[in-house]
Amino acid sequence: MSDIVKYQTQGRVAVITLNRPEARNAINGDVAQGMEAAIDKMEADNEVWVGIITANTEGQERPVFSAGADLKALNSGQAAQLYTEKGGFGGFVYRDRKKPVIVAVDGLATAGGCELVLAADLVVATTRSAFGLAEVKRNLIAGAGGLFRLPRAIGQAAAMEAILTGEPIPAARAYELGLLSRLVEPGKALDAAMELALKICEAAPLAVWASRKVVLASATADDETLIRMTNEGFAAVFASEDTKEGLTAFIEKRPPKWAGR
């Protein structure tokens, strides 16, 4: 895997780092391929239950999580390289996966960078962060999910203003609108995301993954479909080894030891 996207594990958590600070972590072909490879690795590792996406902002005067698509790549006819077969833009925004991903933002996430954020399951950000879809300022539109994910996350009125003006939403306002799970001091995003990831890892992974699937579907599916999905998820989880462990641990008044099966 290229160093342009770093991958490391800390216990049950995979940490994926965008590592192109000199280009404001803009998405080019190498970043897209690196991100797809990182998600592949996370999904295939049975010892990893949760992922975190963060960004290296070292040396940046004004920290940028990601400025979105590399406009030099777009202008030179390399637009197709910013997409992958499994993940779409950035190798991530449309990726089908079972494990939750937390994004840790300490700086500006704009255009495609914001769309990476919107594709994650939980967002932790610092007070100096901001989130925007600036495409209209360049005669482009947000083509990687932002036009429908942002309204779902913060409501149509606030999203419409952000999308039509191209102006970023400050972190404090994004927290008020419900985009962020946690708002922390500058430099603390990754620590807070790790704390949240470890808390998720205390829960049974199969139950977490099944619950996540239904919650995501609730944005678009009808009640009949959601009831079916819930029943199927409940049956699969209940039949697993971890259900007996969870019940036994409760009776014995001890922490459960999840196996993920």
N, C-alpha and C positions, 0 to 999 in steps of 0.2 A: 504494500500500500504506500502511495506517495506521501511524503512529509507535508504536502499541501493540505492534507486532511489527516490529522493525527488520531490514533485510536489507542486507548489504554483502558484497563479494567481496574476497578477498586472494589474488591469483593464481588458482590452481585450486580454492580453498576458499571456500565460501559460509558466512558467519557469520550466524546467525539469533538474534536477541535478544528474549526476552520482556521487555517494557518497561512493566510495571505495578507498580513497586516499592511504591507507596503502598497497594496492595491485596495485597501479598505475592505478586504475580504470579499471582493467581488467574485461572482460566480463565472468561471470559465469552464472549458471542457475538462480540465484536470480536476477541478473542484467537484464537478458533477460526478465524474467517475469515482473519485475518492469517497464521496459521500455514499454513493450506492454500494461500494465495496464495504464501507464501514457498517452500514445497516445490514448487509448480508451477513457480516461477521457476527454482529450482535444477535440477529435472529437465529443463527445456527448454533450459538453457544448456549447449551442448556444450563450453564452455571451463571449466566447473566439474565437478570429479570427486568431491569429498567435501564433506559439509556438517557444520557444528558448530551445536548449539543451546546457548545459554547464557542467562543471565538478569541483568537489572540489579537489584542489591540496594542501590543507593545510598540512604542515609538510613535504612536498616533497622538497628535496634539489634541484632537477632539475624537474620542473613541468612537469607532464604528463597528458594530457587530457584523453587519454586511450591507454594502451599498447596492446589492442586487446584481443584476446581469452586468457582466463586463461589457461596457459600451464599445470598447475597442474591438472586442470579439464580434459584437453585433455588426459594427460598421465595416468589418473586413469580411463579412459573409460567413461567419462561423456560428451563426445562431443555433443551428441544429446540434452542435456539440455541447450546448448548455443543457441538453435534455438526455435522459437515459430511458431505456426501455421499461425498466421496472418502476422508476421513481418520478419520471417526468422532469420538470425543471429542477436543476440542482441535485438531481438524483434522489429527491426526497418528497416533494410536495404532494405527489399522488401515490406514494409508496404504500402498498398493502402490507401490513405488519401486525403482529399480535402483541408486541411488547410496548408499554407506554414510553413515551419520550418527553422529557422535560427540556425546555430550552432556557438557557441562562444568558440573559442579555445585559451587557454593561456598555451602553452607547447607543448609537443610532441604528435602527433596523428599518431600512427604507426600500421601496420598490420590491424586487424579488427577495431581498433580505427580510422584509416584513412578511412576505408570503411563506418563507421558510418557517418563521415564527408561528404563523397561523396554522401551519400543517402539524405542529407539535400538539401534544395532549395537555401540557401544563406550561405556563410561562412564569418564570421568575426574573425580575428585572430590577435594576438600580434606579435611583432617583434622577440620575443624569441620562437616562435612556429616553428614546422617543421612537414612535412607530408611524410609518407613513407609506402611502402609495403615491409616489411622485410622478408616475408615468405620464399623466396628462401634460406635464410641463415639458415633455420631450416628444409630444405627438405620438405617444404610445398608450396602450391600456395594460392594466395589470392582468397578464394572461396566465398566471400560475395559481389561480384559486382565490386571489385576494378579493375579487369583486363579489363573490358570494360568501366567503368565509368571514370577512370583516363584519358585514351586517349581522351575521349569525352571532358573532362574538360580542358586539357592542351595541347592536340595534341599528335600524336603517337610517335614522336621522343623523346620528353622529358619524356613521360610516359614509353616508352620502356626502356630507361636508368634507370629510377627509379625502375622499376619492376625487371629487370634482374640483377641489382647490389644489390638491397635491401637497397640502401642508401637513407636517407631522403632528401626531398626538403626543403631548408630553406624558411621561411615565405616570405622574400622579393622576392625570385625567384618565389614562388607560386603566389604571387600577380602579378608579371610581366606576368606570363603565363595565368592568368585569373581564377585561382582557387578561389581566395578570392575576396569578394566584398569590404571589408574594411580592412586596415592594421593599427593597433593602437599600442600605447605604452603598455608595460607589465602592467597587472592588470586592463586594461581598456576594455577587450573584452566584458564582459557582459554589461557594460554600453553602449558601441557602438552598440551591438546587440539590446538592448532595444530601443535605439534611432531609429534604423532602423525599428524595429517592430512597434513602435508607428507611424512612418511615413507611413507604410503600412496600419495601422488601420485608417488613415485619408481617405483612398480610400474606395470605396464601396466593401464590402466583397464578394458579389456574383460575381462581375466583376473580383476581384482579383483571386478567386478560379477558375473561368472558364478560365481566361487567363493562369494561371499556368498550367492547364491541357493540353492546346494546346502547350505551350512552351516545356513541358516535352516530349510530343509525337513527337515533331519536330526532335528529335534525331534519331528516327527510322522509323516513319511513312512516307508513300508517300504523295505527294501533294494532291491527291484526298481525302485521309482520313483526312488530315489536314484542307482542305477546308470544308469538311462536319462537322468536329468537331467545327470549327470556327463558321459556320452558326448556328449549333445547340446551341452553347454557347451563341451567340449573341441573338438568339430568346428567350432563357430562361431568360437571364438577362434583356432584353428589356421589357419582360412581367411582371417583378417583380415590387413591390411597390417602391423599391428604385430608379427606373428610373425616376418616376414622381418627387420624392423628389430631386434627383440630378438636374433635369432640372429647377424645381421651385427655388431651392437654388441659382442656377446660375443667373436666372432672377432677383431674389430678392437681389443678391449680399451679400449672407450670407453663412457661412459654412453649409454643408448638415448634417442632422441628420439621419444616416443610421440605418435601422432596420434589415438588413440582410434577407429580404424577399421580 
